């Protein structure tokens, strides 16, 4: 009988590990077994940023035009959670380049992320998206000449107000909430 090589044994071991892994508890089941989070306060806010106005007059008849609208960008976006009976000092999570606060929200396999782990441990947690990334992805100025939004930032404050059915504008141009 011929002996199996070291590489063959490693392949068999890997196959067994993968097969057994399929029968283990999924991350979702493991998370469900934990106690629910007790959150005292949660929310989000922006920091900094700039406005860029587009000349002209906004009209509801042509609400998708940029005229008379403004763009908002170059801000940081912060999402936070404060547990009940939180510790004195919060934790602030800052992501690396070309990433977002999503880095801290959960593992790639669905396990809890660092933010939830630390909230469970009693810390208030702040997740920051740097300007021009993640949920703070809008810019009002070009980073480089080939930046797509360099000459066309998203002018749409009034368009979004109308399209989202939040309200409309009266003849004087004042916002009026829909009833």
PyMOL CGO cylinders between C-alpha atoms (Angstrom):
from pymol import cmd
from pymol.cgo import CYLINDER

trace = [
    CYLINDER, 0.00, 0.00, 0.00, 1.36, 3.40, -1.02, 0.3, 1, 1, 1, 1, 1, 1,
    CYLINDER, 1.36, 3.40, -1.02, 1.68, 6.13, 1.63, 0.3, 1, 1, 1, 1, 1, 1,
    CYLINDER, 1.68, 6.13, 1.63, -0.13, 9.45, 1.10, 0.3, 1, 1, 1, 1, 1, 1,
    CYLINDER, -0.13, 9.45, 1.10, 2.04, 12.52, 0.65, 0.3, 1, 1, 1, 1, 1, 1,
    CYLINDER, 2.04, 12.52, 0.65, 1.99, 15.43, 3.05, 0.3, 1, 1, 1, 1, 1, 1,
    CYLINDER, 1.99, 15.43, 3.05, 0.18, 17.53, 0.44, 0.3, 1, 1, 1, 1, 1, 1,
    CYLINDER, 0.18, 17.53, 0.44, -2.53, 14.86, 0.05, 0.3, 1, 1, 1, 1, 1, 1,
    CYLINDER, -2.53, 14.86, 0.05, -3.06, 14.76, 3.85, 0.3, 1, 1, 1, 1, 1, 1,
    CYLINDER, -3.06, 14.76, 3.85, -3.36, 18.55, 3.89, 0.3, 1, 1, 1, 1, 1, 1,
    CYLINDER, -3.36, 18.55, 3.89, -6.00, 18.40, 1.15, 0.3, 1, 1, 1, 1, 1, 1,
    CYLINDER, -6.00, 18.40, 1.15, -7.97, 15.77, 3.08, 0.3, 1, 1, 1, 1, 1, 1,
    CYLINDER, -7.97, 15.77, 3.08, -7.74, 17.83, 6.29, 0.3, 1, 1, 1, 1, 1, 1,
    CYLINDER, -7.74, 17.83, 6.29, -8.92, 20.97, 4.46, 0.3, 1, 1, 1, 1, 1, 1,
    CYLINDER, -8.92, 20.97, 4.46, -11.86, 19.07, 2.95, 0.3, 1, 1, 1, 1, 1, 1,
    CYLINDER, -11.86, 19.07, 2.95, -12.91, 17.73, 6.35, 0.3, 1, 1, 1, 1, 1, 1,
    CYLINDER, -12.91, 17.73, 6.35, -12.63, 21.17, 7.93, 0.3, 1, 1, 1, 1, 1, 1,
    CYLINDER, -12.63, 21.17, 7.93, -14.83, 22.69, 5.22, 0.3, 1, 1, 1, 1, 1, 1,
    CYLINDER, -14.83, 22.69, 5.22, -17.39, 19.89, 5.50, 0.3, 1, 1, 1, 1, 1, 1,
    CYLINDER, -17.39, 19.89, 5.50, -17.58, 20.19, 9.29, 0.3, 1, 1, 1, 1, 1, 1,
    CYLINDER, -17.58, 20.19, 9.29, -17.80, 23.98, 9.02, 0.3, 1, 1, 1, 1, 1, 1,
    CYLINDER, -17.80, 23.98, 9.02, -21.02, 23.68, 7.04, 0.3, 1, 1, 1, 1, 1, 1,
    CYLINDER, -21.02, 23.68, 7.04, -22.68, 21.99, 10.02, 0.3, 1, 1, 1, 1, 1, 1,
    CYLINDER, -22.68, 21.99, 10.02, -21.49, 24.48, 12.64, 0.3, 1, 1, 1, 1, 1, 1,
    CYLINDER, -21.49, 24.48, 12.64, -23.82, 27.21, 13.93, 0.3, 1, 1, 1, 1, 1, 1,
    CYLINDER, -23.82, 27.21, 13.93, -24.09, 30.09, 11.50, 0.3, 1, 1, 1, 1, 1, 1,
    CYLINDER, -24.09, 30.09, 11.50, -23.06, 33.59, 12.69, 0.3, 1, 1, 1, 1, 1, 1,
    CYLINDER, -23.06, 33.59, 12.69, -26.71, 34.65, 12.58, 0.3, 1, 1, 1, 1, 1, 1,
    CYLINDER, -26.71, 34.65, 12.58, -27.71, 31.83, 14.95, 0.3, 1, 1, 1, 1, 1, 1,
    CYLINDER, -27.71, 31.83, 14.95, -24.84, 32.69, 17.29, 0.3, 1, 1, 1, 1, 1, 1,
    CYLINDER, -24.84, 32.69, 17.29, -25.86, 36.37, 17.35, 0.3, 1, 1, 1, 1, 1, 1,
    CYLINDER, -25.86, 36.37, 17.35, -29.48, 35.44, 18.05, 0.3, 1, 1, 1, 1, 1, 1,
    CYLINDER, -29.48, 35.44, 18.05, -28.36, 33.56, 21.17, 0.3, 1, 1, 1, 1, 1, 1,
    CYLINDER, -28.36, 33.56, 21.17, -26.95, 36.77, 22.69, 0.3, 1, 1, 1, 1, 1, 1,
    CYLINDER, -26.95, 36.77, 22.69, -29.01, 39.19, 24.74, 0.3, 1, 1, 1, 1, 1, 1,
    CYLINDER, -29.01, 39.19, 24.74, -30.59, 42.09, 22.85, 0.3, 1, 1, 1, 1, 1, 1,
    CYLINDER, -30.59, 42.09, 22.85, -28.70, 45.37, 22.89, 0.3, 1, 1, 1, 1, 1, 1,
    CYLINDER, -28.70, 45.37, 22.89, -30.04, 47.95, 25.34, 0.3, 1, 1, 1, 1, 1, 1,
    CYLINDER, -30.04, 47.95, 25.34, -29.65, 51.29, 23.53, 0.3, 1, 1, 1, 1, 1, 1,
    CYLINDER, -29.65, 51.29, 23.53, -30.37, 54.56, 25.33, 0.3, 1, 1, 1, 1, 1, 1,
    CYLINDER, -30.37, 54.56, 25.33, -29.77, 56.80, 22.31, 0.3, 1, 1, 1, 1, 1, 1,
    CYLINDER, -29.77, 56.80, 22.31, -28.73, 56.42, 18.69, 0.3, 1, 1, 1, 1, 1, 1,
    CYLINDER, -28.73, 56.42, 18.69, -28.57, 58.66, 15.66, 0.3, 1, 1, 1, 1, 1, 1,
    CYLINDER, -28.57, 58.66, 15.66, -26.36, 60.32, 13.12, 0.3, 1, 1, 1, 1, 1, 1,
    CYLINDER, -26.36, 60.32, 13.12, -25.03, 63.74, 12.22, 0.3, 1, 1, 1, 1, 1, 1,
    CYLINDER, -25.03, 63.74, 12.22, -22.68, 65.44, 9.78, 0.3, 1, 1, 1, 1, 1, 1,
    CYLINDER, -22.68, 65.44, 9.78, -19.59, 67.50, 10.54, 0.3, 1, 1, 1, 1, 1, 1,
    CYLINDER, -19.59, 67.50, 10.54, -18.28, 70.32, 8.40, 0.3, 1, 1, 1, 1, 1, 1,
    CYLINDER, -18.28, 70.32, 8.40, -19.03, 70.41, 4.72, 0.3, 1, 1, 1, 1, 1, 1,
    CYLINDER, -19.03, 70.41, 4.72, -19.64, 73.09, 2.14, 0.3, 1, 1, 1, 1, 1, 1,
    CYLINDER, -19.64, 73.09, 2.14, -22.52, 74.33, 0.01, 0.3, 1, 1, 1, 1, 1, 1,
    CYLINDER, -22.52, 74.33, 0.01, -22.23, 75.27, -3.63, 0.3, 1, 1, 1, 1, 1, 1,
    CYLINDER, -22.23, 75.27, -3.63, -25.04, 77.35, -5.14, 0.3, 1, 1, 1, 1, 1, 1,
    CYLINDER, -25.04, 77.35, -5.14, -26.15, 77.05, -8.77, 0.3, 1, 1, 1, 1, 1, 1,
    CYLINDER, -26.15, 77.05, -8.77, -27.32, 80.39, -10.17, 0.3, 1, 1, 1, 1, 1, 1,
    CYLINDER, -27.32, 80.39, -10.17, -30.82, 80.70, -11.59, 0.3, 1, 1, 1, 1, 1, 1,
    CYLINDER, -30.82, 80.70, -11.59, -34.36, 80.25, -10.36, 0.3, 1, 1, 1, 1, 1, 1,
    CYLINDER, -34.36, 80.25, -10.36, -35.86, 76.95, -9.27, 0.3, 1, 1, 1, 1, 1, 1,
    CYLINDER, -35.86, 76.95, -9.27, -39.24, 76.06, -10.74, 0.3, 1, 1, 1, 1, 1, 1,
    CYLINDER, -39.24, 76.06, -10.74, -41.42, 73.09, -9.88, 0.3, 1, 1, 1, 1, 1, 1,
    CYLINDER, -41.42, 73.09, -9.88, -42.29, 72.66, -13.55, 0.3, 1, 1, 1, 1, 1, 1,
    CYLINDER, -42.29, 72.66, -13.55, -38.63, 71.85, -14.22, 0.3, 1, 1, 1, 1, 1, 1,
    CYLINDER, -38.63, 71.85, -14.22, -37.66, 70.53, -10.79, 0.3, 1, 1, 1, 1, 1, 1,
    CYLINDER, -37.66, 70.53, -10.79, -34.86, 68.28, -12.10, 0.3, 1, 1, 1, 1, 1, 1,
    CYLINDER, -34.86, 68.28, -12.10, -32.91, 71.27, -13.44, 0.3, 1, 1, 1, 1, 1, 1,
    CYLINDER, -32.91, 71.27, -13.44, -30.02, 72.49, -11.31, 0.3, 1, 1, 1, 1, 1, 1,
    CYLINDER, -30.02, 72.49, -11.31, -31.06, 76.15, -11.54, 0.3, 1, 1, 1, 1, 1, 1,
    CYLINDER, -31.06, 76.15, -11.54, -31.52, 77.78, -8.14, 0.3, 1, 1, 1, 1, 1, 1,
    CYLINDER, -31.52, 77.78, -8.14, -30.46, 74.68, -6.22, 0.3, 1, 1, 1, 1, 1, 1,
    CYLINDER, -30.46, 74.68, -6.22, -27.46, 73.91, -4.07, 0.3, 1, 1, 1, 1, 1, 1,
    CYLINDER, -27.46, 73.91, -4.07, -25.15, 70.97, -3.54, 0.3, 1, 1, 1, 1, 1, 1,
    CYLINDER, -25.15, 70.97, -3.54, -23.84, 69.89, -0.15, 0.3, 1, 1, 1, 1, 1, 1,
    CYLINDER, -23.84, 69.89, -0.15, -20.67, 67.87, 0.21, 0.3, 1, 1, 1, 1, 1, 1,
    CYLINDER, -20.67, 67.87, 0.21, -17.21, 67.47, 1.68, 0.3, 1, 1, 1, 1, 1, 1,
    CYLINDER, -17.21, 67.47, 1.68, -18.66, 66.58, 5.09, 0.3, 1, 1, 1, 1, 1, 1,
    CYLINDER, -18.66, 66.58, 5.09, -17.97, 63.76, 7.52, 0.3, 1, 1, 1, 1, 1, 1,
    CYLINDER, -17.97, 63.76, 7.52, -20.88, 61.49, 8.45, 0.3, 1, 1, 1, 1, 1, 1,
    CYLINDER, -20.88, 61.49, 8.45, -21.09, 60.08, 11.98, 0.3, 1, 1, 1, 1, 1, 1,
    CYLINDER, -21.09, 60.08, 11.98, -23.42, 57.34, 13.23, 0.3, 1, 1, 1, 1, 1, 1,
    CYLINDER, -23.42, 57.34, 13.23, -23.57, 56.63, 16.96, 0.3, 1, 1, 1, 1, 1, 1,
    CYLINDER, -23.57, 56.63, 16.96, -25.08, 54.34, 19.58, 0.3, 1, 1, 1, 1, 1, 1,
    CYLINDER, -25.08, 54.34, 19.58, -25.10, 54.91, 23.33, 0.3, 1, 1, 1, 1, 1, 1,
    CYLINDER, -25.10, 54.91, 23.33, -25.96, 51.94, 25.51, 0.3, 1, 1, 1, 1, 1, 1,
    CYLINDER, -25.96, 51.94, 25.51, -27.95, 52.19, 28.72, 0.3, 1, 1, 1, 1, 1, 1,
    CYLINDER, -27.95, 52.19, 28.72, -25.54, 52.97, 31.59, 0.3, 1, 1, 1, 1, 1, 1,
    CYLINDER, -25.54, 52.97, 31.59, -22.65, 53.75, 29.24, 0.3, 1, 1, 1, 1, 1, 1,
    CYLINDER, -22.65, 53.75, 29.24, -19.09, 54.21, 30.40, 0.3, 1, 1, 1, 1, 1, 1,
    CYLINDER, -19.09, 54.21, 30.40, -17.75, 57.75, 30.82, 0.3, 1, 1, 1, 1, 1, 1,
    CYLINDER, -17.75, 57.75, 30.82, -15.68, 57.95, 27.61, 0.3, 1, 1, 1, 1, 1, 1,
    CYLINDER, -15.68, 57.95, 27.61, -16.91, 56.91, 24.15, 0.3, 1, 1, 1, 1, 1, 1,
    CYLINDER, -16.91, 56.91, 24.15, -15.00, 55.06, 21.43, 0.3, 1, 1, 1, 1, 1, 1,
    CYLINDER, -15.00, 55.06, 21.43, -14.60, 56.69, 18.02, 0.3, 1, 1, 1, 1, 1, 1,
    CYLINDER, -14.60, 56.69, 18.02, -13.93, 54.40, 15.06, 0.3, 1, 1, 1, 1, 1, 1,
    CYLINDER, -13.93, 54.40, 15.06, -12.17, 55.93, 12.05, 0.3, 1, 1, 1, 1, 1, 1,
    CYLINDER, -12.17, 55.93, 12.05, -11.79, 53.79, 8.92, 0.3, 1, 1, 1, 1, 1, 1,
    CYLINDER, -11.79, 53.79, 8.92, -8.75, 53.60, 6.68, 0.3, 1, 1, 1, 1, 1, 1,
    CYLINDER, -8.75, 53.60, 6.68, -8.37, 54.86, 3.12, 0.3, 1, 1, 1, 1, 1, 1,
    CYLINDER, -8.37, 54.86, 3.12, -10.79, 53.61, 0.45, 0.3, 1, 1, 1, 1, 1, 1,
    CYLINDER, -10.79, 53.61, 0.45, -13.04, 52.13, 3.18, 0.3, 1, 1, 1, 1, 1, 1,
    CYLINDER, -13.04, 52.13, 3.18, -16.10, 53.25, 5.13, 0.3, 1, 1, 1, 1, 1, 1,
    CYLINDER, -16.10, 53.25, 5.13, -17.66, 52.88, 8.58, 0.3, 1, 1, 1, 1, 1, 1,
    CYLINDER, -17.66, 52.88, 8.58, -18.95, 49.55, 7.28, 0.3, 1, 1, 1, 1, 1, 1,
    CYLINDER, -18.95, 49.55, 7.28, -15.52, 48.22, 8.29, 0.3, 1, 1, 1, 1, 1, 1,
    CYLINDER, -15.52, 48.22, 8.29, -16.64, 48.31, 11.92, 0.3, 1, 1, 1, 1, 1, 1,
    CYLINDER, -16.64, 48.31, 11.92, -20.29, 47.21, 11.55, 0.3, 1, 1, 1, 1, 1, 1,
    CYLINDER, -20.29, 47.21, 11.55, -19.90, 43.46, 11.04, 0.3, 1, 1, 1, 1, 1, 1,
    CYLINDER, -19.90, 43.46, 11.04, -17.42, 40.83, 9.98, 0.3, 1, 1, 1, 1, 1, 1,
    CYLINDER, -17.42, 40.83, 9.98, -17.36, 39.61, 6.36, 0.3, 1, 1, 1, 1, 1, 1,
    CYLINDER, -17.36, 39.61, 6.36, -18.97, 36.37, 7.56, 0.3, 1, 1, 1, 1, 1, 1,
    CYLINDER, -18.97, 36.37, 7.56, -21.86, 38.10, 9.34, 0.3, 1, 1, 1, 1, 1, 1,
    CYLINDER, -21.86, 38.10, 9.34, -20.48, 38.10, 12.87, 0.3, 1, 1, 1, 1, 1, 1,
    CYLINDER, -20.48, 38.10, 12.87, -20.92, 41.16, 15.07, 0.3, 1, 1, 1, 1, 1, 1,
    CYLINDER, -20.92, 41.16, 15.07, -18.60, 44.03, 14.33, 0.3, 1, 1, 1, 1, 1, 1,
    CYLINDER, -18.60, 44.03, 14.33, -16.44, 45.94, 16.76, 0.3, 1, 1, 1, 1, 1, 1,
    CYLINDER, -16.44, 45.94, 16.76, -19.10, 48.63, 17.21, 0.3, 1, 1, 1, 1, 1, 1,
    CYLINDER, -19.10, 48.63, 17.21, -21.68, 46.13, 18.51, 0.3, 1, 1, 1, 1, 1, 1,
    CYLINDER, -21.68, 46.13, 18.51, -19.11, 44.31, 20.65, 0.3, 1, 1, 1, 1, 1, 1,
    CYLINDER, -19.11, 44.31, 20.65, -18.14, 47.54, 22.38, 0.3, 1, 1, 1, 1, 1, 1,
    CYLINDER, -18.14, 47.54, 22.38, -21.75, 48.70, 22.79, 0.3, 1, 1, 1, 1, 1, 1,
    CYLINDER, -21.75, 48.70, 22.79, -22.41, 45.34, 24.53, 0.3, 1, 1, 1, 1, 1, 1,
    CYLINDER, -22.41, 45.34, 24.53, -19.40, 46.11, 26.75, 0.3, 1, 1, 1, 1, 1, 1,
    CYLINDER, -19.40, 46.11, 26.75, -20.98, 49.43, 27.78, 0.3, 1, 1, 1, 1, 1, 1,
    CYLINDER, -20.98, 49.43, 27.78, -19.18, 51.91, 25.54, 0.3, 1, 1, 1, 1, 1, 1,
    CYLINDER, -19.18, 51.91, 25.54, -20.83, 54.61, 23.46, 0.3, 1, 1, 1, 1, 1, 1,
    CYLINDER, -20.83, 54.61, 23.46, -19.60, 54.08, 19.90, 0.3, 1, 1, 1, 1, 1, 1,
    CYLINDER, -19.60, 54.08, 19.90, -19.19, 56.63, 17.12, 0.3, 1, 1, 1, 1, 1, 1,
    CYLINDER, -19.19, 56.63, 17.12, -18.52, 55.39, 13.57, 0.3, 1, 1, 1, 1, 1, 1,
    CYLINDER, -18.52, 55.39, 13.57, -17.06, 58.03, 11.25, 0.3, 1, 1, 1, 1, 1, 1,
    CYLINDER, -17.06, 58.03, 11.25, -17.18, 58.14, 7.45, 0.3, 1, 1, 1, 1, 1, 1,
    CYLINDER, -17.18, 58.14, 7.45, -14.50, 60.51, 6.21, 0.3, 1, 1, 1, 1, 1, 1,
    CYLINDER, -14.50, 60.51, 6.21, -15.47, 63.14, 3.64, 0.3, 1, 1, 1, 1, 1, 1,
    CYLINDER, -15.47, 63.14, 3.64, -15.93, 61.69, 0.14, 0.3, 1, 1, 1, 1, 1, 1,
    CYLINDER, -15.93, 61.69, 0.14, -16.33, 58.10, 1.29, 0.3, 1, 1, 1, 1, 1, 1,
    CYLINDER, -16.33, 58.10, 1.29, -19.13, 55.84, 2.52, 0.3, 1, 1, 1, 1, 1, 1,
    CYLINDER, -19.13, 55.84, 2.52, -22.22, 57.81, 3.51, 0.3, 1, 1, 1, 1, 1, 1,
    CYLINDER, -22.22, 57.81, 3.51, -20.26, 61.07, 3.16, 0.3, 1, 1, 1, 1, 1, 1,
    CYLINDER, -20.26, 61.07, 3.16, -19.55, 60.47, -0.50, 0.3, 1, 1, 1, 1, 1, 1,
    CYLINDER, -19.55, 60.47, -0.50, -20.48, 63.78, -2.10, 0.3, 1, 1, 1, 1, 1, 1,
    CYLINDER, -20.48, 63.78, -2.10, -17.98, 66.41, -3.10, 0.3, 1, 1, 1, 1, 1, 1,
    CYLINDER, -17.98, 66.41, -3.10, -18.42, 69.96, -4.30, 0.3, 1, 1, 1, 1, 1, 1,
    CYLINDER, -18.42, 69.96, -4.30, -14.92, 70.41, -5.71, 0.3, 1, 1, 1, 1, 1, 1,
    CYLINDER, -14.92, 70.41, -5.71, -12.66, 68.32, -7.88, 0.3, 1, 1, 1, 1, 1, 1,
    CYLINDER, -12.66, 68.32, -7.88, -9.98, 66.25, -6.21, 0.3, 1, 1, 1, 1, 1, 1,
    CYLINDER, -9.98, 66.25, -6.21, -8.31, 65.80, -9.60, 0.3, 1, 1, 1, 1, 1, 1,
    CYLINDER, -8.31, 65.80, -9.60, -9.32, 67.09, -13.04, 0.3, 1, 1, 1, 1, 1, 1,
    CYLINDER, -9.32, 67.09, -13.04, -10.77, 63.69, -13.97, 0.3, 1, 1, 1, 1, 1, 1,
    CYLINDER, -10.77, 63.69, -13.97, -13.11, 63.57, -10.94, 0.3, 1, 1, 1, 1, 1, 1,
    CYLINDER, -13.11, 63.57, -10.94, -16.55, 62.89, -12.47, 0.3, 1, 1, 1, 1, 1, 1,
    CYLINDER, -16.55, 62.89, -12.47, -18.43, 65.41, -10.32, 0.3, 1, 1, 1, 1, 1, 1,
    CYLINDER, -18.43, 65.41, -10.32, -15.83, 68.16, -10.72, 0.3, 1, 1, 1, 1, 1, 1,
    CYLINDER, -15.83, 68.16, -10.72, -17.99, 70.26, -13.03, 0.3, 1, 1, 1, 1, 1, 1,
    CYLINDER, -17.99, 70.26, -13.03, -21.32, 68.79, -11.94, 0.3, 1, 1, 1, 1, 1, 1,
    CYLINDER, -21.32, 68.79, -11.94, -21.82, 68.30, -8.21, 0.3, 1, 1, 1, 1, 1, 1,
    CYLINDER, -21.82, 68.30, -8.21, -25.23, 66.96, -7.25, 0.3, 1, 1, 1, 1, 1, 1,
    CYLINDER, -25.23, 66.96, -7.25, -27.44, 70.02, -7.14, 0.3, 1, 1, 1, 1, 1, 1,
    CYLINDER, -27.44, 70.02, -7.14, -30.65, 68.62, -5.84, 0.3, 1, 1, 1, 1, 1, 1,
    CYLINDER, -30.65, 68.62, -5.84, -31.77, 69.93, -2.48, 0.3, 1, 1, 1, 1, 1, 1,
    CYLINDER, -31.77, 69.93, -2.48, -35.11, 71.09, -3.89, 0.3, 1, 1, 1, 1, 1, 1,
    CYLINDER, -35.11, 71.09, -3.89, -35.45, 68.22, -6.38, 0.3, 1, 1, 1, 1, 1, 1,
    CYLINDER, -35.45, 68.22, -6.38, -35.12, 65.67, -3.57, 0.3, 1, 1, 1, 1, 1, 1,
    CYLINDER, -35.12, 65.67, -3.57, -37.66, 67.60, -1.46, 0.3, 1, 1, 1, 1, 1, 1,
    CYLINDER, -37.66, 67.60, -1.46, -40.21, 67.32, -4.29, 0.3, 1, 1, 1, 1, 1, 1,
    CYLINDER, -40.21, 67.32, -4.29, -39.34, 63.79, -5.48, 0.3, 1, 1, 1, 1, 1, 1,
    CYLINDER, -39.34, 63.79, -5.48, -39.43, 62.37, -1.95, 0.3, 1, 1, 1, 1, 1, 1,
    CYLINDER, -39.43, 62.37, -1.95, -42.92, 63.84, -1.58, 0.3, 1, 1, 1, 1, 1, 1,
    CYLINDER, -42.92, 63.84, -1.58, -41.87, 65.71, 1.53, 0.3, 1, 1, 1, 1, 1, 1,
    CYLINDER, -41.87, 65.71, 1.53, -43.34, 68.91, 0.17, 0.3, 1, 1, 1, 1, 1, 1,
    CYLINDER, -43.34, 68.91, 0.17, -43.57, 71.44, -2.63, 0.3, 1, 1, 1, 1, 1, 1,
    CYLINDER, -43.57, 71.44, -2.63, -42.75, 75.12, -3.16, 0.3, 1, 1, 1, 1, 1, 1,
    CYLINDER, -42.75, 75.12, -3.16, -45.22, 78.00, -3.20, 0.3, 1, 1, 1, 1, 1, 1,
    CYLINDER, -45.22, 78.00, -3.20, -45.14, 80.82, -5.76, 0.3, 1, 1, 1, 1, 1, 1,
    CYLINDER, -45.14, 80.82, -5.76, -42.69, 82.81, -3.63, 0.3, 1, 1, 1, 1, 1, 1,
    CYLINDER, -42.69, 82.81, -3.63, -40.30, 79.81, -3.58, 0.3, 1, 1, 1, 1, 1, 1,
    CYLINDER, -40.30, 79.81, -3.58, -40.91, 78.88, 0.04, 0.3, 1, 1, 1, 1, 1, 1,
    CYLINDER, -40.91, 78.88, 0.04, -41.02, 75.19, 0.99, 0.3, 1, 1, 1, 1, 1, 1,
    CYLINDER, -41.02, 75.19, 0.99, -44.45, 73.90, 1.98, 0.3, 1, 1, 1, 1, 1, 1,
    CYLINDER, -44.45, 73.90, 1.98, -44.71, 70.47, 3.64, 0.3, 1, 1, 1, 1, 1, 1,
    CYLINDER, -44.71, 70.47, 3.64, -47.23, 68.10, 2.08, 0.3, 1, 1, 1, 1, 1, 1,
    CYLINDER, -47.23, 68.10, 2.08, -50.10, 67.31, 4.44, 0.3, 1, 1, 1, 1, 1, 1,
]
cmd.load_cgo(trace, "trace")
